[in-house]
Amino acid sequence: MATETIHIFQAWSAGKGNRLRAEAPIRFKSAAEAKGRAERGAEKFAGVVAISQVVDVDTGEVDENATVLFRAGRTPAEFGE
């Protein structure tokens, strides 16, 4: 089983009412790049998170236990407080 670690930046904008609207996720080559993008985006978006996840290259299955590298603002509950 071959695995690969992926690093993702995800942002949310304020939607109608108290809702969050997910922006398109951006994949980076390193954890540092994803974290840096999240840090810069924290001022622009209602919420941001940078995560690293392990993916099985053969099956495409994603490990549910993502490592949160950076989180700021309002994010969905699955990213903790």
RAPEBEL-V433948 format. One record per backbone hydrogen bond with DSSP energy under -1.0 kcal/mol. NH is the residue of the N-H (numbers start at 1). CO is the residue of the C=O. If there is no record, write none. Layout:
{{NH;CO} {NH;CO}}
This chain:
{{4;55} {6;53} {8;51} {9;26} {10;49} {12;47} {13;21} {15;19} {19;16} {21;13} {23;11} {26;9} {28;7} {34;30} {35;31} {36;32} {37;33} {38;34} {39;35} {40;36} {41;37} {42;38} {45;41} {46;12} {47;12} {48;72} {49;10} {50;70} {51;8} {52;67} {53;6} {55;4} {56;61} {57;2} {60;56} {63;54} {66;64} {67;52} {69;50} {70;50} {72;48} {74;46} {79;76} {80;77}}
